[in-house]
């Protein structure tokens, strides 16, 4: 109830400060089959003490204001693999490789064409759906007002090289838009592991992106930012990326010990019993970029 309540409160504005979009940064409701997101019976495999209990009917509790507001969605490791990691002892028969996620939370992605909104080849390889859906089914770039938005799936086998062409296209587009004042890059992983390479974690991809034509110029003007999820901690200046990197993760979940230290961790509660309920707001009014955070 807390997350829908927060969203309903923040989105119920009708004046100039109304929220124009919202999104989730992966591990979306820890929902493997859709029963947690819409009305129906609870997904009993997910109703454990560790994730805070029953997550059914999330969307049923959201107001019309929230449901009619543009929603961003990027996949996380638990959206691709039930237990959050590919292969090995954590492989699970119900792993859907993001094929279900891409359709259930459909975005206007790189796969969208006149023929189909999804890229179906190569097909899932049978039992377990263990082959991750092509990255084109998740990756997108858009402009909303003076803000550029780039979202991508970091859980790819081929590392940054596999999705570099997408970033080159997105960076080129953003640099050509005179009215784009800030570009926000969004993905789930903030560190290597759980299916992501070092250079497809959000900070790692940012380091590669800022060398590409278009994004290089944006970064030089401090117009290129990124935000991630994954480790259950809400943090600004993530891993020393002062004024550039942010992390919002584990809404309502337990806090995890955080590998960073110093001022960059001041939002991190830590400890096994804390729950991170917090709302970030990206504000690009008055010719400034501000990342507000409400705990």
PLY file of the C-alpha trace (Angstrom):
ply
format ascii 1.0
element vertex 295
property float x
property float y
property float z
element edge 294
property int vertex1
property int vertex2
end_header
0.00 0.00 0.00
2.85 2.42 0.70
4.26 2.61 -2.82
0.86 3.14 -4.50
0.03 5.68 -1.81
3.22 7.63 -2.45
2.70 7.59 -6.20
-0.91 8.70 -5.86
0.07 11.59 -3.60
2.88 12.83 -5.84
0.89 12.55 -9.05
-2.33 14.13 -7.89
-1.24 17.64 -8.86
-3.03 19.72 -11.47
-0.83 22.83 -11.50
2.47 23.49 -13.31
4.36 21.24 -10.89
2.50 18.10 -11.96
4.70 15.03 -12.47
5.12 14.33 -16.20
6.47 10.77 -16.03
7.39 8.05 -13.57
9.29 4.81 -13.81
10.81 1.78 -12.17
14.43 0.76 -12.51
14.18 -3.01 -12.65
13.18 -5.89 -10.38
9.71 -4.55 -11.00
7.61 -5.62 -7.98
9.62 -8.88 -7.95
6.79 -10.19 -10.08
7.57 -13.24 -12.20
4.16 -13.93 -13.69
1.96 -10.84 -13.49
-0.09 -11.90 -10.50
1.59 -9.31 -8.32
0.87 -6.35 -10.57
-2.81 -6.64 -11.40
-5.90 -7.85 -9.51
-6.04 -11.56 -8.86
-4.69 -14.23 -6.62
-1.29 -13.52 -5.05
1.85 -15.11 -6.42
2.63 -17.35 -3.48
6.22 -17.89 -4.60
6.90 -14.22 -3.83
4.95 -13.72 -0.60
7.85 -14.18 1.80
9.00 -12.22 4.80
12.12 -11.12 2.93
10.26 -9.11 0.31
7.72 -7.56 2.64
4.74 -9.81 1.98
1.98 -9.90 -0.61
2.59 -7.65 -3.63
-0.71 -8.35 -5.39
-2.89 -5.61 -6.84
-0.19 -2.96 -7.16
-1.69 -1.36 -10.21
-5.24 -1.79 -8.92
-4.38 0.70 -6.16
-2.99 3.38 -8.47
-5.07 6.45 -9.24
-6.16 7.51 -12.71
-3.57 10.31 -12.50
-0.79 7.75 -12.10
-2.14 5.34 -14.70
-2.50 8.11 -17.29
1.05 9.39 -16.74
3.85 8.18 -19.01
5.66 5.26 -17.36
9.27 4.27 -17.97
10.38 0.70 -17.41
13.77 -1.01 -17.60
14.37 -4.67 -16.65
16.43 -5.89 -13.74
18.14 -9.17 -13.02
15.03 -10.59 -11.32
12.92 -9.65 -14.35
15.17 -11.86 -16.48
15.86 -14.67 -14.00
13.64 -15.53 -11.03
16.55 -15.90 -8.65
18.41 -12.99 -10.15
21.30 -14.67 -11.93
21.75 -16.65 -15.15
22.62 -20.33 -15.13
24.26 -22.42 -12.48
22.51 -23.42 -9.26
20.24 -20.37 -9.48
18.74 -21.35 -12.85
15.01 -21.89 -12.52
12.42 -23.41 -14.84
10.24 -20.31 -14.79
13.05 -17.95 -15.87
11.52 -16.00 -18.76
14.62 -14.20 -19.98
12.67 -10.97 -20.13
10.45 -12.19 -22.98
7.37 -11.89 -20.77
8.58 -8.64 -19.21
9.08 -6.97 -22.58
5.49 -7.70 -23.55
3.85 -7.13 -20.17
5.51 -3.72 -19.73
5.75 -2.83 -23.40
7.77 0.30 -24.23
8.39 2.14 -27.48
11.74 0.40 -27.93
14.28 -0.07 -30.69
12.37 -3.20 -31.75
9.26 -1.17 -32.64
8.66 -1.25 -36.39
5.71 -1.19 -38.77
5.80 -4.97 -38.78
5.96 -5.68 -35.04
6.56 -3.98 -31.70
8.91 -6.82 -30.67
11.91 -8.65 -32.05
11.15 -12.37 -31.87
14.41 -13.82 -33.20
16.29 -15.67 -31.87
13.44 -17.45 -30.14
13.61 -18.61 -26.52
15.45 -21.90 -26.41
12.76 -24.04 -24.84
12.55 -25.20 -21.26
13.35 -22.42 -18.86
13.22 -19.62 -21.45
16.85 -19.18 -20.48
17.88 -17.14 -23.54
17.47 -13.45 -22.73
15.26 -11.57 -25.17
17.13 -9.34 -27.66
18.16 -6.02 -26.15
16.16 -4.17 -28.80
13.02 -5.22 -26.90
14.12 -3.15 -23.89
16.34 -0.32 -25.12
14.81 3.07 -25.89
15.56 6.76 -26.18
13.05 9.59 -26.05
12.82 13.30 -25.52
10.33 14.70 -23.02
10.36 18.48 -22.93
13.94 19.58 -22.25
14.94 16.17 -20.89
16.43 13.32 -22.90
15.77 9.79 -21.65
17.88 6.74 -22.50
16.96 3.34 -21.04
18.69 0.01 -21.58
19.01 -3.57 -20.40
22.42 -4.21 -18.85
21.95 -7.99 -18.65
23.48 -8.81 -22.04
26.00 -11.54 -22.80
28.16 -9.53 -25.19
28.98 -6.61 -22.91
28.92 -3.00 -24.07
29.96 -3.98 -27.59
26.61 -5.73 -28.06
24.64 -2.53 -27.47
27.17 0.11 -28.53
25.29 0.80 -31.78
22.19 1.69 -29.79
24.14 4.14 -27.64
25.76 5.71 -30.69
22.34 6.33 -32.22
20.88 7.66 -28.97
23.85 9.96 -28.29
23.72 11.34 -31.82
19.99 12.04 -31.52
20.29 13.80 -28.16
23.13 16.02 -29.33
21.08 17.19 -32.30
18.17 18.40 -30.15
18.71 22.07 -29.35
16.06 22.04 -26.64
17.45 19.04 -24.73
19.22 20.46 -21.69
19.92 17.25 -19.76
20.08 13.55 -20.70
19.24 10.92 -18.08
20.53 7.39 -18.67
18.61 4.67 -16.84
19.28 1.00 -16.21
19.11 -1.45 -13.33
22.58 -2.74 -12.44
24.93 -0.44 -10.52
27.73 -3.03 -10.32
29.07 -5.97 -12.29
27.47 -9.36 -11.67
24.00 -10.93 -11.60
24.05 -11.03 -15.39
25.68 -7.66 -16.09
29.22 -7.01 -17.29
31.34 -4.24 -15.79
30.71 -2.06 -18.84
26.95 -2.73 -18.93
26.37 -1.74 -15.32
24.93 1.75 -15.37
28.14 3.51 -14.20
30.22 1.34 -16.55
28.00 2.09 -19.53
28.09 5.78 -18.67
31.90 5.70 -18.74
31.75 4.23 -22.24
28.94 6.49 -23.43
30.74 9.69 -22.49
33.42 8.87 -25.06
30.91 8.54 -27.93
30.16 11.39 -30.37
27.24 13.40 -29.08
27.40 12.13 -25.51
31.01 13.29 -25.23
29.91 16.86 -25.87
26.92 16.52 -23.55
29.09 15.18 -20.75
31.58 18.02 -21.18
28.70 20.40 -20.44
27.63 18.24 -17.45
24.40 17.45 -19.30
24.79 13.65 -19.13
23.50 11.96 -15.95
22.65 8.41 -14.92
20.54 6.61 -12.35
20.44 2.91 -11.45
18.75 0.46 -9.13
19.90 -2.99 -7.92
21.61 -2.66 -4.52
18.89 -1.80 -2.02
19.98 1.69 -1.11
19.01 5.18 -2.22
22.19 7.17 -2.88
23.27 10.38 -4.56
26.78 10.92 -6.00
26.93 7.17 -6.61
30.46 5.74 -6.37
32.00 9.22 -6.54
30.10 10.39 -9.64
29.34 13.69 -7.93
26.31 15.42 -9.37
26.11 12.78 -12.11
25.27 9.34 -10.66
22.26 8.36 -8.57
20.72 5.13 -7.32
17.12 4.44 -6.28
16.58 0.81 -5.35
14.69 -1.59 -3.15
11.55 0.46 -2.54
10.04 -1.05 0.60
12.77 -3.67 0.68
15.39 -4.32 3.33
18.53 -2.21 3.22
21.79 -3.86 2.19
25.30 -3.08 3.25
26.65 -0.64 0.70
30.15 -0.91 -0.79
30.63 2.88 -1.01
31.66 5.15 1.84
31.69 8.82 2.73
29.30 11.58 1.75
28.02 9.64 -1.26
26.32 7.16 1.08
24.43 9.63 3.24
21.07 8.42 1.86
21.93 4.79 2.57
20.19 3.50 5.68
21.79 0.07 5.70
20.94 -2.72 8.12
18.68 -5.70 7.59
15.52 -4.20 9.11
15.37 -0.83 7.38
13.06 -0.31 4.43
13.92 2.24 1.76
10.80 4.21 1.00
11.86 7.25 -0.98
10.73 9.23 -3.98
13.21 10.97 -6.31
12.05 13.76 -8.59
13.97 14.92 -11.65
13.42 18.68 -11.99
14.62 20.49 -15.14
12.77 23.78 -14.62
14.32 27.25 -14.37
17.24 26.27 -16.58
18.67 23.89 -13.96
18.96 20.16 -13.34
17.92 19.12 -9.85
17.50 15.61 -8.46
15.20 16.01 -5.48
14.84 13.17 -3.00
11.99 12.78 -0.52
12.44 10.10 2.17
0 1
1 2
2 3
3 4
4 5
5 6
6 7
7 8
8 9
9 10
10 11
11 12
12 13
13 14
14 15
15 16
16 17
17 18
18 19
19 20
20 21
21 22
22 23
23 24
24 25
25 26
26 27
27 28
28 29
29 30
30 31
31 32
32 33
33 34
34 35
35 36
36 37
37 38
38 39
39 40
40 41
41 42
42 43
43 44
44 45
45 46
46 47
47 48
48 49
49 50
50 51
51 52
52 53
53 54
54 55
55 56
56 57
57 58
58 59
59 60
60 61
61 62
62 63
63 64
64 65
65 66
66 67
67 68
68 69
69 70
70 71
71 72
72 73
73 74
74 75
75 76
76 77
77 78
78 79
79 80
80 81
81 82
82 83
83 84
84 85
85 86
86 87
87 88
88 89
89 90
90 91
91 92
92 93
93 94
94 95
95 96
96 97
97 98
98 99
99 100
100 101
101 102
102 103
103 104
104 105
105 106
106 107
107 108
108 109
109 110
110 111
111 112
112 113
113 114
114 115
115 116
116 117
117 118
118 119
119 120
120 121
121 122
122 123
123 124
124 125
125 126
126 127
127 128
128 129
129 130
130 131
131 132
132 133
133 134
134 135
135 136
136 137
137 138
138 139
139 140
140 141
141 142
142 143
143 144
144 145
145 146
146 147
147 148
148 149
149 150
150 151
151 152
152 153
153 154
154 155
155 156
156 157
157 158
158 159
159 160
160 161
161 162
162 163
163 164
164 165
165 166
166 167
167 168
168 169
169 170
170 171
171 172
172 173
173 174
174 175
175 176
176 177
177 178
178 179
179 180
180 181
181 182
182 183
183 184
184 185
185 186
186 187
187 188
188 189
189 190
190 191
191 192
192 193
193 194
194 195
195 196
196 197
197 198
198 199
199 200
200 201
201 202
202 203
203 204
204 205
205 206
206 207
207 208
208 209
209 210
210 211
211 212
212 213
213 214
214 215
215 216
216 217
217 218
218 219
219 220
220 221
221 222
222 223
223 224
224 225
225 226
226 227
227 228
228 229
229 230
230 231
231 232
232 233
233 234
234 235
235 236
236 237
237 238
238 239
239 240
240 241
241 242
242 243
243 244
244 245
245 246
246 247
247 248
248 249
249 250
250 251
251 252
252 253
253 254
254 255
255 256
256 257
257 258
258 259
259 260
260 261
261 262
262 263
263 264
264 265
265 266
266 267
267 268
268 269
269 270
270 271
271 272
272 273
273 274
274 275
275 276
276 277
277 278
278 279
279 280
280 281
281 282
282 283
283 284
284 285
285 286
286 287
287 288
288 289
289 290
290 291
291 292
292 293
293 294
